[in-house]
Amino acid sequence: MGHAADQVRVGAFHALTRLALTQPEFGQTVADVLCAYLRQPLPYTEIDHLKPTEDRHERVTSRERQVRRTAEQLISDLVSTNPTKELALDLNLYGAELQVLNIANGKIGTLTLTKSVIRESVTIRNSDIIGLVIMKDTEFRGPVYLQYCDFNNRLLILECNFTEGIQAHNSEFLSGLQILRTTGRGFYASETKFHETLALDFINEKPAIALTDSYLINSRSIFIPDEYSVTVDPNTGLLEVDNKP
């Protein structure tokens, strides 16, 4: 994986992924290798005339960006084409810089996005997430989509920054959703169920909050920004959010 030639690294990634798809017992090992590569610091081209304030992403060679994009795509492929569908892959992306994170039609164990940067979008769709999902001190520069998913463990978003909103649709958070000390455009949920805890602790002013056809079940606590009031139907758990006058 440390070969100087980008073509060799890309070829090795594809070979490892093919191995994992034919021999599922290697799936977690290959996922670990791909995630470890993305956790490496980005190499920068040495161009003296670049301004000190220039976006450091622009210093990365186009070839290295393509290698990393390949690794991102193969992680997605590994999850979505897992032949057994019984293997829940853990994804440790601590400190990674990603263009996109796209997970669909698979099973995930734990997902760690701490001190990371995602430059475009995050999409988790039609997936079963078994373990704890932690997003901490991470910068999301595009939208986050959580669609048709079951989160069997807690989803914790702590001290992150979202340029766009977080959108949850037709998903279920079986151990609660906590967004704590986070800045962002807001949270939008539709046809979604929250069990135990729902905390939407945005620290910026006037985040948008929408909970459409969504429910709070077996509630222990609920917290939303001060600009809003929330009611929970005692019989059905249906949530209604209104702006405070």
Secondary structure by P-SEA (a helix, b strand, c coil): cccccaaaaaaaaaaaaaaaaacccaaaaaaaaaaaaaaccccccccccccccccccccccaaaaaaaaaaaaaaaaaaaacccccbbbbbbbccccccbbbbccccccbbbbcccccccccccccbbbccbbbbccccccbbbbbcccccccbbbbcbbbbcbbbbbcccccccbbbbccccccbbbbccbbbccbbbbcccccccccccccccccccccccccccbbbbbcccccbbbbbccc
